[in-house]
């Protein structure tokens, strides 16, 4: 069992974690890419703390066989696509948003189709074969690179709709902006997120961000480090 609520977070911790998360969000708005942020914000070898990717697209057996570099590539690709989904959602006024999301709204059709059909995030495909997985991963990485070039020119982050959506102290479907919660591990967590290899008594934090990421992080020495990202749940 583990405890997960706001009462486990002191005022000082909350301020520090929110400041950290705002820096991370600011850097994502600049780079549109998780890759340049790994060294600065993430725990070393963070991908080894889980049995599979968050979206559970890669079987635990195959995930265990991937190199650290391959797990990191998968993590970057999936989370970069999630960031582009944030741009897609927040680029329109709330009154005009529809349930049907397609990247064709913000990207050329040829690129949009590649992202819309990615088997590494959507659909029911599971990867058991290494060659099949690496081929799909490379295709997604190439499509994301194409999309990033287009989005850099569009500067969707600077539109009034997007700026309003990420404004602090507002509540949206994805949760409350920069809400901090704490976990105190009483025994090993073993659930759909995988197995966290932390000792009993380890304090783990979770913070929701306005770009639809939930950030899981720990204190390593005197520094906060990210262990994982996943779609903000708003629960």
C-alpha positions as CSV (number, residue, x, y, z in Angstrom):
1,X,0.0,0.0,0.0
2,X,1.1,3.6,-0.4
3,X,-0.3,7.0,0.6
4,X,-1.0,9.5,-2.1
5,X,-2.4,12.9,-1.1
6,X,-1.6,16.6,-0.6
7,X,-1.1,16.2,3.1
8,X,2.2,14.5,2.5
9,X,3.7,17.6,1.0
10,X,5.0,20.5,3.1
11,X,4.6,24.1,2.0
12,X,8.3,24.3,1.2
13,X,8.2,21.1,-0.9
14,X,5.1,22.3,-2.8
15,X,6.8,25.6,-3.7
16,X,10.0,23.8,-4.8
17,X,8.1,21.2,-6.9
18,X,5.9,23.8,-8.5
19,X,8.9,25.9,-9.5
20,X,10.6,22.8,-10.9
21,X,7.5,21.9,-12.9
22,X,7.1,25.4,-14.3
23,X,10.7,25.4,-15.5
24,X,10.1,22.0,-17.2
25,X,6.9,23.3,-18.9
26,X,8.7,26.4,-20.0
27,X,11.5,24.4,-21.6
28,X,9.0,22.1,-23.3
29,X,7.2,25.2,-24.8
30,X,10.6,26.2,-26.2
31,X,11.9,22.9,-27.4
32,X,8.7,20.9,-28.3
33,X,11.0,18.0,-27.5
34,X,11.7,16.0,-24.4
35,X,15.1,14.8,-25.6
36,X,17.1,18.0,-24.7
37,X,15.6,18.0,-21.2
38,X,16.6,14.5,-20.2
39,X,20.0,15.3,-18.7
40,X,18.7,18.4,-16.9
41,X,15.5,17.2,-15.4
42,X,15.4,13.4,-15.3
43,X,16.8,10.7,-13.0
44,X,19.7,8.7,-14.4
45,X,18.5,5.5,-16.1
46,X,14.9,6.5,-15.2
47,X,13.4,4.1,-17.8
48,X,14.7,1.1,-15.9
49,X,12.2,1.8,-13.0
50,X,9.3,0.4,-15.0
51,X,8.4,-2.9,-16.5
52,X,7.0,-1.4,-19.7
53,X,6.2,1.9,-21.3
54,X,3.3,3.8,-19.8
55,X,1.0,3.1,-22.8
56,X,1.8,-0.6,-22.4
57,X,2.4,-0.9,-26.1
58,X,5.6,-2.9,-25.6
59,X,5.4,-6.3,-23.9
60,X,7.3,-6.6,-20.6
61,X,9.5,-9.3,-22.1
62,X,10.5,-7.1,-25.1
63,X,10.9,-4.0,-22.9
64,X,13.3,-5.9,-20.7
65,X,15.4,-6.7,-23.7
66,X,15.6,-3.1,-25.0
67,X,18.8,-1.2,-24.3
68,X,18.7,2.0,-22.2
69,X,19.0,4.0,-25.4
70,X,16.0,2.2,-27.0
71,X,13.8,2.6,-23.9
72,X,14.7,6.3,-23.8
73,X,13.9,6.7,-27.5
74,X,10.5,5.1,-26.9
75,X,9.8,7.4,-23.9
76,X,10.8,10.5,-25.9
77,X,8.7,9.6,-28.9
78,X,5.6,8.8,-26.9
79,X,5.8,11.9,-24.8
80,X,6.6,14.2,-27.7
81,X,3.5,12.9,-29.4
82,X,1.6,13.7,-26.2
83,X,2.9,17.2,-26.2
84,X,1.7,17.6,-29.8
85,X,-1.7,16.3,-28.8
86,X,-1.7,19.1,-26.2
87,X,-1.1,21.6,-28.9
88,X,-3.9,20.1,-31.0
89,X,-6.4,20.3,-28.1
90,X,-5.4,23.7,-26.7
91,X,-5.0,25.4,-30.1
92,X,-8.8,25.8,-30.5
93,X,-11.3,27.6,-28.2
94,X,-13.0,25.2,-25.8
95,X,-16.4,25.9,-27.4
96,X,-15.1,24.6,-30.7
97,X,-13.3,21.5,-29.5
98,X,-14.7,18.2,-30.7
99,X,-14.2,14.6,-29.6
100,X,-12.6,13.7,-32.9
101,X,-9.0,14.8,-32.7
102,X,-6.9,14.7,-35.9
103,X,-3.5,16.3,-36.4
104,X,-4.8,17.3,-39.9
105,X,-6.2,20.3,-38.0
106,X,-2.7,21.7,-37.4
107,X,-0.4,19.7,-39.7
108,X,-0.1,18.8,-43.4
109,X,-2.2,15.7,-44.2
110,X,0.8,13.6,-45.0
111,X,2.4,14.2,-41.6
112,X,-0.9,14.2,-39.7
113,X,-1.8,10.7,-41.0
114,X,1.5,9.3,-39.7
115,X,0.9,10.7,-36.2
116,X,-2.8,9.8,-36.1
117,X,-2.1,6.2,-36.9
118,X,0.9,5.6,-34.6
119,X,0.7,2.2,-33.1
120,X,2.9,3.2,-30.2
121,X,0.2,5.3,-28.5
122,X,-3.3,4.6,-30.0
123,X,-5.1,1.4,-30.9
124,X,-4.7,-2.1,-29.5
125,X,-1.4,-3.1,-31.1
126,X,1.1,-4.7,-28.7
127,X,4.8,-5.2,-29.7
128,X,6.4,-8.5,-29.0
129,X,8.8,-8.5,-32.0
130,X,11.9,-6.3,-31.7
131,X,12.3,-5.7,-35.4
132,X,8.6,-4.7,-35.8
133,X,8.9,-2.4,-32.8
134,X,12.1,-0.6,-33.9
135,X,10.6,-0.1,-37.4
136,X,7.5,1.6,-35.9
137,X,9.6,3.6,-33.5
138,X,11.8,5.0,-36.3
139,X,8.7,5.9,-38.4
140,X,7.2,7.8,-35.4
141,X,10.4,9.6,-34.7
142,X,10.7,10.8,-38.4
143,X,7.0,11.9,-38.4
144,X,7.6,13.8,-35.1
145,X,10.6,15.6,-36.6
146,X,8.6,16.6,-39.6
147,X,5.8,17.8,-37.4
148,X,8.1,19.8,-35.2
149,X,9.4,21.7,-38.1
150,X,5.9,22.8,-39.1
151,X,4.8,23.6,-35.5
152,X,7.9,25.7,-35.0
153,X,6.7,27.9,-37.8
154,X,3.1,28.0,-36.6
155,X,4.1,28.9,-33.0
156,X,0.8,27.6,-31.6
157,X,2.1,28.1,-28.1
158,X,1.8,31.9,-28.7
159,X,-1.9,31.9,-29.8
160,X,-4.4,33.4,-27.3
161,X,-6.3,30.1,-27.1
162,X,-3.2,28.2,-26.0
163,X,-2.0,30.9,-23.6
164,X,-5.5,31.0,-22.0
165,X,-5.5,27.2,-21.6
166,X,-2.1,27.1,-19.9
167,X,-2.7,30.1,-17.7
168,X,-2.1,29.2,-14.0
169,X,-4.8,28.7,-11.3
170,X,-7.4,27.5,-13.7
171,X,-9.1,24.1,-13.7
172,X,-9.5,22.1,-16.9
173,X,-10.5,18.6,-17.8
174,X,-6.9,17.4,-17.4
175,X,-6.8,18.4,-13.8
176,X,-5.8,21.3,-11.6
177,X,-2.7,23.2,-12.7
178,X,0.4,22.5,-10.7
179,X,-1.4,20.5,-8.0
180,X,1.2,18.6,-5.9
181,X,0.5,15.3,-4.2
182,X,2.8,12.9,-2.3
183,X,3.4,9.2,-2.0
184,X,5.1,7.6,0.9
185,X,5.9,4.0,0.0
186,X,4.9,1.5,2.6
187,X,5.6,-1.5,0.3
188,X,6.7,-1.9,-3.3
189,X,4.2,-0.4,-5.8
190,X,3.2,-3.0,-8.3
191,X,0.4,-1.8,-10.6
192,X,-0.3,-0.9,-14.3
193,X,2.5,1.7,-14.2
194,X,5.1,-1.0,-13.5
195,X,7.4,-1.7,-10.6
196,X,9.1,1.3,-9.0
197,X,12.5,0.1,-7.6
198,X,12.4,2.3,-4.5
199,X,12.8,1.4,-0.9
200,X,10.0,1.5,1.6
201,X,9.8,4.9,3.1
202,X,10.8,6.7,-0.2
203,X,8.8,9.8,-0.8
204,X,7.6,10.2,-4.4
205,X,5.8,13.3,-5.7
206,X,3.3,13.8,-8.4
207,X,2.4,17.2,-10.0
208,X,-0.2,17.9,-12.7
209,X,0.8,20.5,-15.4
210,X,-1.3,22.5,-17.9
211,X,0.4,20.9,-20.9
212,X,-1.4,17.6,-19.9
213,X,1.6,15.9,-18.4
214,X,1.5,14.4,-14.9
215,X,5.1,14.4,-13.6
216,X,6.4,11.8,-11.1
217,X,9.5,12.8,-9.4
218,X,11.7,12.2,-6.4
219,X,14.4,14.1,-4.4
220,X,17.9,12.8,-5.1
221,X,20.1,14.5,-2.6
222,X,19.1,18.1,-2.8
223,X,17.8,18.0,-6.3
224,X,14.4,17.1,-7.8
225,X,14.5,14.5,-10.6
226,X,11.8,13.2,-12.9
227,X,11.1,9.5,-12.9
228,X,8.2,9.5,-15.3
229,X,5.7,11.4,-17.4
230,X,2.1,10.4,-18.2
231,X,-1.1,12.0,-19.3
232,X,-2.4,14.1,-16.4
233,X,-5.4,12.3,-14.9
234,X,-7.0,15.1,-12.9
235,X,-8.3,12.7,-10.3
